[in-house]
Structure formats: C-alpha cells, structure tokens
Amino acid sequence: MYLNVGKCHEDLNDFDNARKNYELAHSYIHFLPDDGYGKMIKDGILNGFARVKSSNTNGD
C-alpha cells in the first residue's frame, strides 16, 4: 500500500510525501515473501527511492 501511495504522491510532484511513503514501505520490506511478487515490490520501493532522490525534493 505504501508503495502505491508513494507513487501517487510522486506523480503529483509531492516528493517529500512520496519519500515518506517509500520509507514506510521499506520499513515493512522484511515481511515480503522471497518470491517473484516480493522481488517486484522490493524493486518498486528501491526504484521509487531512486526517482525521488533524483527529483527536486522541494516540490518546485
């Protein structure tokens, strides 16, 4: 859920809230299964972090 909410904030150029939600998603990463689904979600979280890191984090 936090991954999807983070992506929504990112799409709205609200990078601070996107980063907060990606951080929340990352805090639960150890609960994800060690299978294809878990890998997809883990990759999504890490890719989200990379995108907001390279974006303007002030929302300008």
N, C-alpha and C positions, 0 to 999 in steps of 0.2 A: 504494500500500500504506500509506504513512504517513498519508494522509488517512483511510483506513478504521480504522486503529489509533487515530488521534486521536479519531475519533468514538466508538469503543468506550470509550475512557477517559472521554470526556465523558459518555457515557451512564451510566457508573459514578460520576459526580461526582468523578472524579480529574482536576481541571482543570489541575494542574501538568504531568502527563504528557500530557494532551491537547494543551496548548500546545506542549510539546516536539516532539510528533509533527507538529503543524501547521507548526511551524518547519522541521522536516526536510523535510516535503512541499514547503514553499515554496522550500527551497534547490534543489530539482530542477525548479522550475516552468519554467525556460527550455528544458528538454528536451521539454516537451509540444508536441504538434502545434498548429498555428494553424488549428484547425477546431472543429466543434461539440463533439467529445469533449474536446479540450484546454480549451475555454472552460468546459465543465461542471466539469471537475476544478479549474481555477483558481478558479472561483466557489465551489466547495465548500471549498477551502482558505481563501479570504477570509471566507466565511461562518462557518467554524469559528473563525477568529481572533476575529471579532466576537462570537460566542456566549461563548467562554471569557473574553473581556475583560469582558463584562457580567455574568459569573458570579462567584461567590465563589471566589477562587483559592486559598484555604487548605484547601479540601476539607471545610469545616464545613457 
